Amino acid sequence: MNPLTEQQLRASLVNATRSERQRMIVPDLAELAWDRLDYLGWRDRKQPLSAYVVMPLDDAPDAEPVGVLLRASERTGPRRAAMCAWCEDVVETRDVQLYVARRGGAAGRKGDTIGTLICNDFRCSRNVRRRPTLAEAGRDDDGVREAIVERRVTALREHTRKFLNEVRSTV
């Protein structure tokens, strides 16, 4: 992912009001390993149930980023194992949470939302690059493991883009 500026992040939000864009707390962009990110996701420090996800919808170097404002569900009761719908990691299943996004445009103003299960701290890019276990690879072969990681990265990007397109869809 190419580095983004604070202005690009604010402008990318397709389902946020002007005041929500202004209140958004941006992470320290200088500390991010942009080359290891498939999307940028973070929780708002001042609004613990608010989170953001931003990514370009295609791999072109000049692709405009699309971002969404998410709301985390409030946790009640014990945590249950769940699989992230984006990275589909089978190892990290304890810290997955339901996030809901208001749809863009008129649909969102009417209250239409869409939700999905995502890693709570948006570590999907790290999860898909995790070395596959022997059980996942089927044999101890670095070529097979590299192919699995490539498939995971591609799937993560597809799942995230699909969700972002669903949010911005006004139909």
C-alpha positions as a Python dict, from the first residue, in 0.01 Angstrom:
ca = {
    (1, 'M'): (0, 0, 0),
    (2, 'N'): (129, 346, -83),
    (3, 'P'): (166, 597, 202),
    (4, 'L'): (-131, 827, 257),
    (5, 'T'): (-158, 1170, 414),
    (6, 'E'): (-398, 1280, 683),
    (7, 'Q'): (-587, 1486, 424),
    (8, 'Q'): (-623, 1181, 196),
    (9, 'L'): (-754, 974, 485),
    (10, 'R'): (-1016, 1230, 581),
    (11, 'A'): (-1125, 1283, 221),
    (12, 'S'): (-1150, 908, 155),
    (13, 'L'): (-1436, 842, 399),
    (14, 'V'): (-1747, 761, 195),
    (15, 'N'): (-1988, 714, 484),
    (16, 'A'): (-1889, 989, 728),
    (17, 'T'): (-2028, 1335, 783),
    (18, 'R'): (-1809, 1643, 773),
    (19, 'S'): (-1803, 1658, 1154),
    (20, 'E'): (-1713, 1286, 1179),
    (21, 'R'): (-1422, 1346, 940),
    (22, 'Q'): (-1302, 1638, 1153),
    (23, 'R'): (-1324, 1438, 1479),
    (24, 'M'): (-1130, 1143, 1335),
    (25, 'I'): (-806, 1075, 1522),
    (26, 'V'): (-541, 972, 1269),
    (27, 'P'): (-266, 724, 1367),
    (28, 'D'): (101, 820, 1344),
    (29, 'L'): (145, 774, 969),
    (30, 'A'): (525, 800, 984),
    (31, 'E'): (550, 485, 1198),
    (32, 'L'): (352, 259, 965),
    (33, 'A'): (517, -13, 755),
    (34, 'W'): (319, 81, 444),
    (35, 'D'): (482, -187, 229),
    (36, 'R'): (344, -455, 466),
    (37, 'L'): (-14, -322, 470),
    (38, 'D'): (-294, -434, 243),
    (39, 'Y'): (-529, -183, 404),
    (40, 'L'): (-496, 72, 683),
    (41, 'G'): (-724, 7, 978),
    (42, 'W'): (-727, 163, 1324),
    (43, 'R'): (-942, 229, 1629),
    (44, 'D'): (-1007, 585, 1739),
    (45, 'R'): (-833, 652, 2072),
    (46, 'K'): (-1095, 904, 2186),
    (47, 'Q'): (-1400, 715, 2061),
    (48, 'P'): (-1331, 349, 2147),
    (49, 'L'): (-1622, 211, 1944),
    (50, 'S'): (-1522, 403, 1630),
    (51, 'A'): (-1275, 261, 1381),
    (52, 'Y'): (-1163, 329, 1026),
    (53, 'V'): (-1048, 126, 727),
    (54, 'V'): (-888, 282, 419),
    (55, 'M'): (-745, 124, 104),
    (56, 'P'): (-725, 188, -270),
    (57, 'L'): (-981, -15, -463),
    (58, 'D'): (-728, -121, -724),
    (59, 'D'): (-355, -182, -733),
    (60, 'A'): (-268, 112, -960),
    (61, 'P'): (-2, 338, -800),
    (62, 'D'): (-226, 645, -837),
    (63, 'A'): (-549, 476, -720),
    (64, 'E'): (-763, 693, -495),
    (65, 'P'): (-818, 547, -148),
    (66, 'V'): (-1165, 465, -22),
    (67, 'G'): (-1229, 472, 350),
    (68, 'V'): (-1515, 382, 580),
    (69, 'L'): (-1611, 470, 934),
    (70, 'L'): (-1693, 159, 1137),
    (71, 'R'): (-1866, 107, 1469),
    (72, 'A'): (-1753, -181, 1688),
    (73, 'S'): (-2012, -385, 1869),
    (74, 'E'): (-2006, -354, 2244),
    (75, 'R'): (-1867, -669, 2399),
    (76, 'T'): (-2092, -848, 2641),
    (77, 'G'): (-2016, -1178, 2806),
    (78, 'P'): (-1719, -1403, 2739),
    (79, 'R'): (-1529, -1383, 2411),
    (80, 'R'): (-1601, -1656, 2165),
    (81, 'A'): (-1374, -1783, 1894),
    (82, 'A'): (-1461, -1646, 1551),
    (83, 'M'): (-1284, -1621, 1219),
    (84, 'C'): (-1213, -1284, 1058),
    (85, 'A'): (-1408, -1256, 732),
    (86, 'W'): (-1120, -1067, 570),
    (87, 'C'): (-800, -1258, 653),
    (88, 'E'): (-973, -1588, 738),
    (89, 'D'): (-692, -1670, 980),
    (90, 'V'): (-747, -2001, 1158),
    (91, 'V'): (-487, -1934, 1428),
    (92, 'E'): (-594, -1591, 1559),
    (93, 'T'): (-961, -1643, 1646),
    (94, 'R'): (-991, -1493, 1994),
    (95, 'D'): (-985, -1124, 1910),
    (96, 'V'): (-1236, -1092, 1626),
    (97, 'Q'): (-1518, -844, 1655),
    (98, 'L'): (-1830, -741, 1468),
    (99, 'Y'): (-1791, -406, 1295),
    (100, 'V'): (-2081, -226, 1132),
    (101, 'A'): (-2061, 51, 872),
    (102, 'R'): (-2333, 289, 767),
    (103, 'R'): (-2378, 267, 389),
    (104, 'G'): (-2280, 566, 180),
    (105, 'G'): (-2523, 810, 22),
    (106, 'A'): (-2901, 808, 65),
    (107, 'A'): (-2905, 447, 189),
    (108, 'G'): (-2682, 541, 481),
    (109, 'R'): (-2887, 849, 562),
    (110, 'K'): (-3190, 617, 587),
    (111, 'G'): (-2997, 404, 836),
    (112, 'D'): (-2891, 112, 615),
    (113, 'T'): (-2579, -63, 746),
    (114, 'I'): (-2357, -356, 663),
    (115, 'G'): (-2147, -555, 908),
    (116, 'T'): (-1867, -808, 913),
    (117, 'L'): (-1631, -983, 1152),
    (118, 'I'): (-1281, -830, 1148),
    (119, 'C'): (-969, -872, 1360),
    (120, 'N'): (-1017, -628, 1647),
    (121, 'D'): (-681, -456, 1602),
    (122, 'F'): (-684, -479, 1219),
    (123, 'R'): (-381, -712, 1207),
    (124, 'C'): (-506, -895, 896),
    (125, 'S'): (-203, -793, 687),
    (126, 'R'): (24, -955, 945),
    (127, 'N'): (-198, -1264, 974),
    (128, 'V'): (-197, -1341, 602),
    (129, 'R'): (184, -1318, 593),
    (130, 'R'): (222, -1563, 883),
    (131, 'R'): (424, -1873, 788),
    (132, 'P'): (171, -2148, 712),
    (133, 'T'): (175, -2441, 949),
    (134, 'L'): (267, -2786, 823),
    (135, 'A'): (-101, -2881, 844),
    (136, 'E'): (-193, -2585, 621),
    (137, 'A'): (88, -2650, 370),
    (138, 'G'): (53, -3026, 358),
    (139, 'R'): (428, -3073, 333),
    (140, 'D'): (747, -2898, 438),
    (141, 'D'): (804, -2705, 114),
    (142, 'D'): (893, -2334, 107),
    (143, 'G'): (746, -2295, -243),
    (144, 'V'): (410, -2429, -128),
    (145, 'R'): (418, -2202, 178),
    (146, 'E'): (498, -1895, -36),
    (147, 'A'): (208, -1978, -267),
    (148, 'I'): (-26, -2004, 31),
    (149, 'V'): (85, -1662, 156),
    (150, 'E'): (33, -1511, -190),
    (151, 'R'): (-320, -1658, -205),
    (152, 'R'): (-396, -1523, 143),
    (153, 'V'): (-279, -1172, 52),
    (154, 'T'): (-488, -1174, -267),
    (155, 'A'): (-795, -1300, -80),
    (156, 'L'): (-754, -1036, 194),
    (157, 'R'): (-744, -758, -64),
    (158, 'E'): (-1050, -900, -243),
    (159, 'H'): (-1253, -937, 77),
    (160, 'T'): (-1165, -586, 197),
    (161, 'R'): (-1240, -427, -140),
    (162, 'K'): (-1571, -610, -162),
    (163, 'F'): (-1674, -475, 179),
    (164, 'L'): (-1566, -120, 91),
    (165, 'N'): (-1759, -137, -236),
    (166, 'E'): (-2067, -262, -50),
    (167, 'V'): (-2044, 30, 192),
    (168, 'R'): (-2008, 292, -77),
    (169, 'S'): (-2281, 138, -291),
    (170, 'T'): (-2590, 357, -281),
    (171, 'V'): (-2826, 99, -434),
}
